[in-house]
Amino acid sequence: MATYLDRILERHREVADADVRELAGLAQAAEALPPTRPFAESLLAAVDRGELAVISEIKRRSPSKGALNAELDPTVMAKTYESGGSAALSVLTDGEFFGGSIDDLQAARAAVLLPVLRKDFTVSARDVCDARLMGADCVLLIAAALSRAELIDLHTVADDIGIEVLVEIHDEPELDVALAAGARLVGVNQRDLVTFEVDHERAVRMAGVIPSDVVKVAESGVRGPTDAAALHAAGYHAVLVGETLVTAKDPASVLRTLRFCRAE
């Protein structure tokens, strides 16, 4: 039986295989752009202020839960997140499965001064270039979606064109690949991409084996300050929060409780 991840990746690889644009031209255009906003640096600046950095996500729906906030205005949401003290934004650009778009990313980034992660299923070098060309400051590479060679190659492309990389992992073997690729920013997804179930112990376990010079991000399943505090205590610099914020009546207030949670 095909999983959510299988279906999503199959579709993205079909699109990538049909893309005949010249890669060299895309890379050249990306390299010519002005510098990106510093993503990892923004997270560490929040940490230096005594906060848990929060990457706030603009997410309309998910394959497992359906509509979360389908009619959200990315401009309004981005400004709300900025007012609540978010360190960075994450914007879903997958349309078929998550209801996102490039327009959402560009509207959100234009509305604020925060760096922006393109949250999508990146499977080709053209995808990496597209992230830079659409205005993203950071691109997501999911270890579970890529071979070792693909992850290393795509991280190299990102370095070459001047866009930061968040490498998403789930376990120790995937961490080894991320480090082999030169990852400086690693996210541990608490959500299993096969079952889409959340395992809170996963991030706590993995925090102890990620090198100290790598910026650590816990992704998915952060329901409130109690979860955030546990992740802070485990050693994470940042949390990436989507559903909890996009479904909140007062996202800025929720953001503040996450930023100033205290590890016990």
C-alpha positions as CSV (number, residue, x, y, z in Angstrom):
1,M,0.0,0.0,0.0
2,A,1.4,3.4,-1.0
3,T,2.1,5.8,1.9
4,Y,1.5,9.6,1.9
5,L,5.3,10.1,1.3
6,D,5.3,7.6,-1.6
7,R,2.4,9.4,-3.4
8,I,3.9,12.8,-2.8
9,L,7.4,11.9,-4.0
10,E,6.1,10.0,-7.0
11,R,4.2,13.1,-8.1
12,H,7.2,15.5,-7.5
13,R,9.6,13.2,-9.4
14,E,7.2,13.0,-12.3
15,V,7.2,16.8,-12.5
16,A,11.0,16.9,-12.1
17,D,11.5,14.3,-14.9
18,A,9.4,16.4,-17.2
19,D,11.3,19.6,-16.5
20,V,13.6,20.2,-19.5
21,R,14.9,23.7,-18.5
22,E,18.6,24.2,-18.8
23,L,20.1,23.7,-15.3
24,A,23.1,25.8,-16.0
25,G,21.0,28.8,-16.9
26,L,18.9,28.5,-13.8
27,A,22.0,28.2,-11.6
28,Q,23.5,31.3,-13.3
29,A,20.4,33.3,-12.7
30,A,20.2,32.2,-9.1
31,E,23.9,33.0,-8.4
32,A,23.3,36.6,-9.8
33,L,20.6,37.4,-7.2
34,P,21.3,39.6,-4.2
35,P,22.3,37.8,-1.0
36,T,19.6,35.9,0.9
37,R,18.4,36.9,4.4
38,P,20.4,34.9,7.0
39,F,18.3,32.0,8.2
40,A,20.5,30.0,10.7
41,E,21.9,33.3,12.0
42,S,18.4,34.6,12.7
43,L,17.7,31.4,14.8
44,L,20.9,31.8,16.7
45,A,20.2,35.5,17.3
46,A,17.0,34.5,19.1
47,V,18.9,32.0,21.2
48,D,21.4,34.7,22.1
49,R,18.4,36.7,23.4
50,G,17.5,33.9,25.7
51,E,14.6,32.6,23.6
52,L,13.7,29.3,21.9
53,A,13.7,30.4,18.2
54,V,10.4,29.7,16.4
55,I,10.1,29.1,12.7
56,S,6.5,29.9,12.1
57,E,4.8,28.0,9.2
58,I,2.2,29.2,6.7
59,K,0.3,26.0,5.9
60,R,-3.2,25.8,4.5
61,R,-3.8,22.0,4.8
62,S,-2.1,18.6,5.2
63,P,-2.7,15.2,3.5
64,S,-3.4,13.6,6.9
65,K,-5.7,16.2,8.5
66,G,-7.2,18.1,5.5
67,A,-7.9,21.8,5.7
68,L,-6.2,23.7,8.6
69,N,-6.6,27.3,7.5
70,A,-7.4,27.1,3.8
71,E,-8.4,30.7,3.4
72,L,-5.4,32.2,5.2
73,D,-3.9,35.4,3.9
74,P,-0.1,34.9,3.7
75,T,0.6,38.6,4.1
76,V,-1.5,38.9,7.2
77,M,-0.1,35.7,8.7
78,A,3.5,36.7,8.0
79,K,3.0,40.1,9.7
80,T,1.3,38.4,12.7
81,Y,4.2,36.0,13.1
82,E,6.7,38.8,12.9
83,S,4.8,40.8,15.5
84,G,4.8,37.7,17.8
85,G,8.6,37.5,17.6
86,S,9.1,34.7,15.1
87,A,12.7,34.2,14.1
88,A,11.9,32.9,10.6
89,L,9.1,31.7,8.4
90,S,8.4,28.4,6.7
91,V,6.0,28.5,3.7
92,L,4.5,25.5,2.0
93,T,4.7,25.8,-1.8
94,D,3.3,22.3,-2.7
95,G,-0.2,22.9,-4.2
96,E,-1.5,19.5,-4.8
97,F,-1.1,18.0,-1.3
98,F,-0.8,21.0,1.0
99,G,-2.6,23.8,-0.8
100,G,0.4,26.0,-0.9
101,S,2.0,28.1,-3.7
102,I,5.0,30.2,-4.8
103,D,2.6,33.2,-4.5
104,D,2.2,32.4,-0.8
105,L,5.9,32.4,-0.3
106,Q,6.5,35.6,-2.2
107,A,3.6,37.4,-0.5
108,A,4.8,36.4,2.9
109,R,8.4,37.3,2.3
110,A,7.5,40.7,0.9
111,A,5.4,41.5,3.9
112,V,8.2,41.1,6.5
113,L,11.9,41.2,7.1
114,L,12.2,37.6,8.3
115,P,14.1,34.9,6.4
116,V,11.9,32.4,4.7
117,L,12.2,28.6,4.2
118,R,10.7,27.0,1.1
119,K,8.9,24.0,2.6
120,D,8.5,21.5,-0.2
121,F,9.6,18.1,-1.4
122,T,12.9,19.0,-3.2
123,V,14.0,16.3,-5.5
124,S,16.1,17.9,-8.2
125,A,18.8,20.6,-8.7
126,R,16.2,22.6,-10.6
127,D,14.0,22.6,-7.5
128,V,16.9,24.0,-5.5
129,C,17.5,26.7,-8.1
130,D,13.7,27.5,-8.2
131,A,13.7,28.0,-4.4
132,R,16.4,30.7,-4.8
133,L,14.8,32.2,-7.8
134,M,11.3,32.5,-6.1
135,G,12.9,34.4,-3.2
136,A,13.4,31.8,-0.5
137,D,16.3,32.2,1.8
138,C,16.5,28.5,2.8
139,V,15.5,25.2,1.1
140,L,14.4,22.0,2.7
141,L,16.1,18.7,1.8
142,I,14.4,15.6,3.3
143,A,16.8,12.8,3.9
144,A,14.0,10.2,3.7
145,A,13.0,11.5,0.2
146,L,16.5,11.4,-1.3
147,S,19.4,8.9,-1.8
148,R,22.7,9.7,-0.1
149,A,24.1,10.9,-3.4
150,E,21.1,13.1,-4.2
151,L,21.2,14.7,-0.8
152,I,24.9,15.5,-1.0
153,D,24.6,16.7,-4.6
154,L,21.6,19.0,-3.9
155,H,23.3,20.4,-0.8
156,T,26.3,21.3,-3.0
157,V,24.1,23.0,-5.5
158,A,22.5,25.1,-2.8
159,D,25.9,26.1,-1.4
160,D,27.0,27.1,-4.9
161,I,24.0,29.3,-5.6
162,G,23.9,30.9,-2.1
163,I,20.8,29.5,-0.4
164,E,20.9,27.9,3.0
165,V,19.7,24.3,3.6
166,L,17.6,22.8,6.3
167,V,18.3,19.0,6.2
168,E,15.4,17.1,7.7
169,I,16.2,13.8,9.3
170,H,14.5,11.1,11.4
171,D,17.2,8.9,12.8
172,E,21.0,8.3,13.1
173,P,21.6,6.9,9.6
174,E,19.9,9.9,8.1
175,L,22.0,12.2,10.4
176,D,25.2,10.6,9.1
177,V,24.1,11.4,5.5
178,A,23.3,15.0,6.5
179,L,26.7,15.5,8.1
180,A,28.4,13.9,5.0
181,A,26.6,16.6,2.9
182,G,28.0,19.3,5.1
183,A,24.7,20.2,6.8
184,R,25.0,23.1,9.2
185,L,21.2,23.3,9.9
186,V,19.5,20.0,10.8
187,G,15.8,19.5,11.5
188,V,14.5,16.4,13.3
189,N,10.9,15.7,12.2
190,Q,8.9,14.2,15.0
191,R,6.3,13.1,12.4
192,D,6.9,9.8,10.7
193,L,6.6,10.5,7.0
194,V,5.3,7.1,6.3
195,T,2.5,7.0,8.9
196,F,2.3,10.7,9.6
197,E,2.1,9.8,13.3
198,V,4.0,12.0,15.8
199,D,6.8,10.5,18.0
200,H,7.8,13.0,20.6
201,E,10.7,10.8,21.9
202,R,12.4,10.9,18.5
203,A,13.5,14.5,18.7
204,V,14.7,14.1,22.3
205,R,16.8,11.1,21.4
206,M,18.3,12.6,18.3
207,A,19.2,15.9,20.0
208,G,21.9,14.1,21.9
209,V,23.7,12.8,18.9
210,I,23.7,15.9,16.6
211,P,27.1,17.7,16.8
212,S,27.2,20.9,18.9
213,D,28.3,23.0,16.0
214,V,25.1,22.2,14.1
215,V,21.9,24.4,14.5
216,K,19.2,22.0,15.8
217,V,15.6,22.4,14.8
218,A,12.7,20.2,16.1
219,E,9.9,19.9,13.5
220,S,6.2,19.0,13.7
221,G,4.0,18.0,16.6
222,V,4.8,21.1,18.8
223,R,1.4,21.5,20.5
224,G,2.3,24.2,23.0
225,P,4.8,25.5,25.6
226,T,5.1,22.1,27.4
227,D,6.3,20.5,24.2
228,A,8.5,23.4,23.4
229,A,10.1,23.4,26.8
230,A,10.9,19.7,26.5
231,L,12.6,20.3,23.2
232,H,14.5,23.2,24.6
233,A,15.7,21.1,27.5
234,A,16.8,18.4,25.0
235,G,19.1,21.0,23.4
236,Y,17.2,22.4,20.4
237,H,17.9,25.9,19.2
238,A,14.6,26.2,17.4
239,V,11.2,24.6,16.7
240,L,9.3,24.7,13.5
241,V,5.6,25.1,14.2
242,G,2.7,24.9,11.7
243,E,-0.6,23.4,12.7
244,T,-0.6,24.9,16.3
245,L,-0.1,28.4,14.9
246,V,-2.3,28.4,11.8
247,T,-5.3,27.0,13.8
248,A,-4.8,29.4,16.8
249,K,-7.2,32.3,17.4
250,D,-4.2,34.4,18.5
251,P,-1.0,33.1,16.8
252,A,1.1,36.0,18.1
253,S,0.2,35.2,21.7
254,V,0.9,31.5,21.2
255,L,4.2,32.4,19.6
256,R,5.3,34.3,22.7
257,T,4.5,31.4,25.0
258,L,6.7,29.2,22.8
259,R,9.6,31.6,22.6
260,F,9.8,32.1,26.4
261,C,9.1,28.6,27.5
262,R,11.5,27.4,30.1
263,A,13.3,24.1,30.2
264,E,12.6,22.2,33.4
